Amino acid sequence: MGSREAFESKTTANGELFLRVDMPGVEAKDVKVVAKGWEVRFFDKARKRGHDLDGPEYMGSVSLLPMTILKRKVEHEVKDGVLRMVVPPA
């Protein structure tokens, strides 16, 4: 059984960092993930364009000191309102 929390992070057996964030109602095309330096940021870019400003807003960041992240290496997918990110080991 998976985690019941809205956010989960764990290190896999091969040293990757796995991050999961619940973002109910958000589609893959509306999620942006930005990795720079030691930080991975994620947010729902659709809310900024839409008319429903009373709806939920999803955004956050994870600092991975002292690990430097290369943007091209952070993989992510959104399925059924769940953002999953994988950061490979340094």
MIDOSE-1310 file (N, C-alpha, C; in nm, 2 decimals, decimal comma, always signed):
residues 90
mgsr	+0,08/-0,12/+0,00/+0,00/+0,00/+0,00/+0,09/+0,12/+0,00; +0,05/+0,22/-0,08/+0,13/+0,35/-0,09/+0,11/+0,44/+0,02; +0,18/+0,55/+0,02/+0,17/+0,65/+0,12/+0,03/+0,72/+0,11; -0,02/+0,77/+0,23/-0,14/+0,84/+0,23/-0,12/+0,99/+0,24
eafe	+0,01/+1,03/+0,24/+0,04/+1,17/+0,25/+0,03/+1,24/+0,11; +0,02/+1,37/+0,11/+0,01/+1,44/-0,02/+0,15/+1,45/-0,09; +0,26/+1,43/-0,01/+0,39/+1,44/-0,06/+0,47/+1,32/-0,01; +0,55/+1,26/-0,10/+0,64/+1,15/-0,05/+0,77/+1,16/-0,12
sktt	+0,88/+1,13/-0,05/+1,01/+1,12/-0,10/+1,08/+1,00/-0,05; +1,16/+0,94/-0,13/+1,24/+0,82/-0,09/+1,35/+0,80/-0,18; +1,46/+0,74/-0,13/+1,57/+0,70/-0,22/+1,55/+0,56/-0,26; +1,57/+0,53/-0,39/+1,55/+0,40/-0,44/+1,68/+0,31/-0,42
ange	+1,67/+0,18/-0,45/+1,78/+0,09/-0,43/+1,90/+0,13/-0,51; +1,88/+0,19/-0,63/+1,99/+0,23/-0,71/+2,03/+0,38/-0,69; +1,99/+0,44/-0,58/+2,03/+0,57/-0,54/+1,96/+0,69/-0,60; +1,85/+0,67/-0,68/+1,77/+0,78/-0,73/+1,68/+0,83/-0,62
lflr	+1,65/+0,96/-0,63/+1,55/+1,02/-0,54/+1,42/+1,02/-0,61; +1,32/+0,96/-0,55/+1,18/+0,96/-0,60/+1,10/+1,05/-0,52; +1,03/+1,14/-0,59/+0,94/+1,24/-0,53/+0,80/+1,22/-0,59; +0,70/+1,22/-0,50/+0,56/+1,21/-0,55/+0,48/+1,32/-0,48
vdmp	+0,40/+1,40/-0,56/+0,32/+1,51/-0,51/+0,18/+1,49/-0,56; +0,08/+1,49/-0,48/-0,06/+1,48/-0,52/-0,10/+1,62/-0,57; -0,16/+1,63/-0,69/-0,21/+1,75/-0,74/-0,34/+1,72/-0,81; -0,45/+1,70/-0,73/-0,58/+1,65/-0,78/-0,63/+1,75/-0,89
gvea	-0,68/+1,70/-1,00/-0,74/+1,78/-1,10/-0,65/+1,84/-1,20; -0,52/+1,83/-1,18/-0,42/+1,89/-1,26/-0,38/+1,79/-1,37; -0,37/+1,84/-1,49/-0,33/+1,76/-1,61/-0,18/+1,77/-1,63; -0,12/+1,67/-1,70/+0,02/+1,67/-1,73/+0,06/+1,80/-1,80
kdvk	-0,02/+1,85/-1,90/+0,02/+1,96/-1,98/+0,02/+2,09/-1,89; -0,03/+2,09/-1,77/-0,04/+2,21/-1,69/+0,06/+2,21/-1,58; +0,15/+2,11/-1,58/+0,25/+2,11/-1,47/+0,39/+2,15/-1,53; +0,46/+2,23/-1,46/+0,60/+2,27/-1,50/+0,69/+2,23/-1,39
vvak	+0,80/+2,16/-1,42/+0,91/+2,12/-1,33/+1,03/+2,19/-1,38; +1,10/+2,27/-1,28/+1,22/+2,34/-1,31/+1,33/+2,29/-1,21; +1,44/+2,25/-1,27/+1,55/+2,21/-1,18/+1,67/+2,31/-1,21; +1,72/+2,36/-1,10/+1,83/+2,46/-1,11/+1,92/+2,45/-0,98
gwev	+2,05/+2,44/-1,00/+2,13/+2,43/-0,89/+2,10/+2,32/-0,80; +2,06/+2,34/-0,68/+2,03/+2,24/-0,58/+1,88/+2,22/-0,56; +1,80/+2,28/-0,64/+1,65/+2,28/-0,61/+1,57/+2,23/-0,73; +1,46/+2,16/-0,70/+1,36/+2,12/-0,80/+1,24/+2,20/-0,76
rffd	+1,18/+2,27/-0,85/+1,05/+2,35/-0,83/+0,95/+2,29/-0,92; +0,82/+2,29/-0,87/+0,71/+2,24/-0,95/+0,59/+2,33/-0,92; +0,51/+2,34/-1,02/+0,39/+2,42/-1,00/+0,29/+2,40/-1,11; +0,16/+2,43/-1,08/+0,05/+2,42/-1,17/+0,04/+2,55/-1,25
kark	+0,08/+2,55/-1,38/+0,09/+2,67/-1,46/-0,05/+2,71/-1,51; -0,15/+2,61/-1,51/-0,28/+2,64/-1,57/-0,36/+2,74/-1,48; -0,34/+2,73/-1,35/-0,42/+2,82/-1,26/-0,39/+2,97/-1,29; -0,27/+3,00/-1,33/-0,23/+3,14/-1,36/-0,30/+3,19/-1,48
rghd	-0,34/+3,10/-1,57/-0,41/+3,15/-1,70/-0,56/+3,15/-1,68; -0,61/+3,06/-1,59/-0,75/+3,04/-1,59/-0,83/+3,15/-1,52; -0,96/+3,13/-1,52/-1,05/+3,23/-1,46/-1,09/+3,19/-1,31; -1,06/+3,06/-1,28/-1,10/+3,01/-1,15/-0,98/+3,03/-1,05
ldgp	-0,97/+3,15/-1,00/-0,87/+3,18/-0,91/-0,90/+3,14/-0,77; -1,02/+3,09/-0,74/-1,06/+3,04/-0,61/-1,02/+2,89/-0,60; -0,98/+2,82/-0,70/-0,94/+2,68/-0,70/-0,81/+2,66/-0,63; -0,77/+2,54/-0,61/-0,64/+2,51/-0,54/-0,52/+2,55/-0,63
eymg	-0,42/+2,59/-0,56/-0,29/+2,62/-0,63/-0,19/+2,53/-0,58; -0,12/+2,46/-0,67/-0,02/+2,37/-0,64/+0,12/+2,42/-0,68; +0,21/+2,43/-0,58/+0,35/+2,47/-0,61/+0,43/+2,43/-0,49; +0,56/+2,41/-0,52/+0,65/+2,37/-0,41/+0,79/+2,36/-0,46
svsl	+0,88/+2,33/-0,37/+1,02/+2,31/-0,41/+1,09/+2,21/-0,31; +1,19/+2,15/-0,36/+1,26/+2,05/-0,28/+1,41/+2,09/-0,30; +1,48/+2,12/-0,19/+1,62/+2,15/-0,19/+1,70/+2,02/-0,17; +1,80/+1,99/-0,25/+1,87/+1,87/-0,25/+2,02/+1,90/-0,22
lpmt	+2,05/+1,98/-0,12/+2,19/+2,01/-0,08/+2,26/+1,88/-0,04; +2,38/+1,86/-0,07/+2,47/+1,94/-0,16/+2,47/+1,89/-0,30; +2,37/+1,82/-0,35/+2,36/+1,76/-0,48/+2,32/+1,86/-0,59; +2,41/+1,88/-0,68/+2,38/+1,97/-0,80/+2,29/+1,89/-0,90
ilkr	+2,18/+1,95/-0,94/+2,09/+1,88/-1,03/+2,11/+1,94/-1,17; +2,11/+1,85/-1,27/+2,12/+1,89/-1,41/+1,98/+1,88/-1,46; +1,92/+1,99/-1,52/+1,78/+2,00/-1,56/+1,75/+1,88/-1,65; +1,83/+1,84/-1,74/+1,80/+1,74/-1,84/+1,79/+1,60/-1,77
kveh	+1,83/+1,59/-1,65/+1,83/+1,46/-1,58/+1,70/+1,44/-1,49; +1,63/+1,54/-1,46/+1,51/+1,52/-1,37/+1,40/+1,48/-1,46; +1,35/+1,35/-1,44/+1,24/+1,30/-1,52/+1,11/+1,32/-1,44; +1,00/+1,35/-1,51/+0,88/+1,37/-1,43/+0,76/+1,32/-1,52
evkd	+0,65/+1,28/-1,46/+0,53/+1,25/-1,53/+0,41/+1,28/-1,44; +0,30/+1,31/-1,50/+0,18/+1,34/-1,42/+0,07/+1,24/-1,47; +0,01/+1,17/-1,38/-0,09/+1,07/-1,42/-0,19/+1,07/-1,31; -0,32/+1,09/-1,35/-0,43/+1,09/-1,25/-0,41/+1,19/-1,14
gvlr	-0,36/+1,31/-1,17/-0,34/+1,41/-1,07/-0,22/+1,39/-0,97; -0,13/+1,30/-1,01/-0,01/+1,27/-0,92/+0,11/+1,30/-1,00; +0,20/+1,39/-0,95/+0,32/+1,43/-1,01/+0,43/+1,33/-0,95; +0,50/+1,27/-1,04/+0,61/+1,18/-1,00/+0,74/+1,23/-1,06
mvvp	+0,85/+1,25/-0,98/+0,97/+1,30/-1,03/+1,08/+1,20/-0,98; +1,18/+1,18/-1,07/+1,30/+1,10/-1,04/+1,42/+1,18/-1,06; +1,51/+1,19/-0,96/+1,63/+1,26/-0,97/+1,74/+1,16/-0,96; +1,82/+1,14/-1,06/+1,93/+1,04/-1,06/+2,04/+1,07/-0,96
pa	+2,11/+0,97/-0,91/+2,22/+1,00/-0,82/+2,33/+1,09/-0,89; +2,40/+1,17/-0,81/+2,50/+1,26/-0,86/+2,62/+1,18/-0,92
